[in-house]
Amino acid sequence: MKEIKDLKLQEIGKLRELNEKDLKAELTKSSKELFTLKMKKELGELKQTHLIKALRRYTAQLRTVATSKWFNIG
């Protein structure tokens, strides 16, 4: 059973230290995982729906860090 700690989310301080390439890779990875969780939820296979909220917030943090550094990662 997955838990929030199993998602391997980095702390916000460590995110601020990443360069543009690493930040983009992390955003891509988390976006794919978020998509997977959403699809599992729609199919009724996901029991831990709280993971979607945590991953959605993490993705928003990644985008905020990228914007504050003036990175154009999409």
C-alpha positions in Angstrom: 0.0 0.0 0.0 1.4 3.4 -1.0 1.8 6.2 1.5 2.9 9.8 1.1 6.4 8.9 2.2 6.5 6.3 -0.6 6.0 9.1 -3.2 9.6 10.3 -2.5 8.7 14.0 -2.5 11.6 16.4 -1.9 11.5 19.2 0.6 10.9 22.7 -0.7 14.4 23.8 0.4 16.0 21.1 -1.8 13.8 22.1 -4.7 15.1 25.6 -4.6 18.6 24.3 -5.0 17.8 22.4 -8.2 18.9 23.7 -11.6 16.4 24.0 -14.5 17.1 20.6 -16.0 16.6 18.8 -12.7 13.5 20.8 -11.9 11.9 20.0 -15.2 12.7 16.3 -14.8 11.1 16.3 -11.3 8.0 18.1 -12.6 7.7 15.6 -15.4 8.0 12.7 -13.0 5.5 14.0 -10.6 3.0 15.0 -13.3 3.1 11.4 -14.7 2.6 10.0 -11.3 -0.3 12.4 -10.7 -1.9 11.3 -14.0 -1.5 7.6 -13.0 -3.1 8.2 -9.6 -6.0 10.1 -11.2 -6.7 7.3 -13.7 -6.5 4.7 -11.0 -9.0 6.7 -8.9 -11.4 6.9 -11.9 -11.2 3.1 -12.4 -11.8 2.5 -8.7 -8.4 1.0 -8.1 -7.1 3.7 -5.8 -8.0 3.4 -2.1 -5.6 6.2 -0.8 -7.1 9.2 -2.4 -5.1 11.5 -0.2 -2.1 10.8 -2.3 -3.6 12.9 -5.2 -3.9 16.0 -3.0 -0.3 15.6 -1.8 1.1 15.1 -5.3 -1.0 18.0 -6.7 0.5 20.3 -4.0 4.0 19.1 -4.7 3.5 19.8 -8.4 2.3 23.3 -7.6 5.4 23.8 -5.4 7.6 22.7 -8.3 5.9 25.2 -10.6 6.2 28.0 -8.0 10.0 27.4 -7.6 10.4 27.4 -11.3 8.5 30.7 -11.7 10.5 32.3 -8.9 13.7 31.4 -10.6 12.4 32.6 -14.0 12.7 29.1 -15.5 10.4 28.4 -18.4 9.5 24.8 -17.8 5.9 24.8 -19.0 
